[in-house]
Amino acid sequence: MAKKKIYQRPDGLYEKKVTINGKRVAFRGKTEREIVQKMVAYQQRAESGPSFEEMADEWWEYKESRLSPNTVGGYRVAKRRAVERFGVTPIKDITTTQVRAWLDWLGNRGYARKTVANHLIVITEIFAWACEHYNLLANPATLVHVPDGLPRAKRTMPTAEEIAIIKENADTPDGLFFYFLLYTGLRRGEALALQWKDIDEEAGIIHVWRSLYYAGKNNGNFKEPKTEAGKRDVIYLDRLRDVLEPHRKADNCFVFGADAPMTYKKLGCLLSRYRSRTGIDVTPHQLRHAFATLCFEADLPEKTAQGLLGHAQLSTTMDIYAELRDKKRMEAAAALNAADF
């Protein structure tokens, strides 16, 4: 019996339709040989299952819109690095040993513990997605832990000289923003979202209830805190009030802006001008840490400091206080060792 030829369409392309695993699939090509090659490749792929990259892309399509603006960037980078490592490898063939080796590789490249931990979270979720939607039998990342001995990123305090410069430049257009952060402990986005109506001069209170984020958009968007701890009242210190109140505008105006909040471009220009003029490179988060130090030196209880800083967990505040106590102890030891008695 003569071999049945593959159908050739009027446009010249060859086409063959077959049913594979209950699914009707059409293969097209310029030659019959190309059709056969495509059918073999498809069958091999069906047997090996989806690749890691396919699962990562599918998971990301679902996950991205559900992440907070502050989280999406870190997750995107971790997902990209995981795809670079595992790529077209069938996801069912990736082992716990391979995942552990990848985390070790990240650690050996100098990434901090928090960064590597974030990568582990992302790859664990990708495998979990495959378990749920493609019947992957086991998640190879669940038995893996972050490698020991990785460096932990430290929140460094501004130096005494840097704080002195911030105070000296308090009543300048750019310096006021840094001075405000130093004496409120607010996150950058929280400060940028404030309107004058949120600052109650008479009661001596600053009402914090939302944050401004950019996420690639120049004009930014507002978001509410992830936890109730983020919504809080902060003490409007006298030293800050004396400098800030002469700049007060209408209630609906933004404290650091005008009728609209500061754009990302304008914020970048402010930070650049300030660094150039003062010679210091202090981040808003460092000033938040400096405010925590002020709370510690004023003997505020950890619970009170937690409320002012908006920490969701008391343990976060306690960790900062413990670090400051250790620093004080070391300073005391140095002073005693240097004393002549």
Beta strands, then each sheet from edge to edge (+ up, - down):
strand 1: 7-8
strand 2: 14-20
strand 3: 23-29
strand 4: 199-200
strand 5: 205-208
strand 6: 211-213
strand 7: 221-223
strand 8: 232-235
sheet 1: 1+ 2- 3+
sheet 2: 4+ 5- 8+
sheet 3: 6+ 7-
end
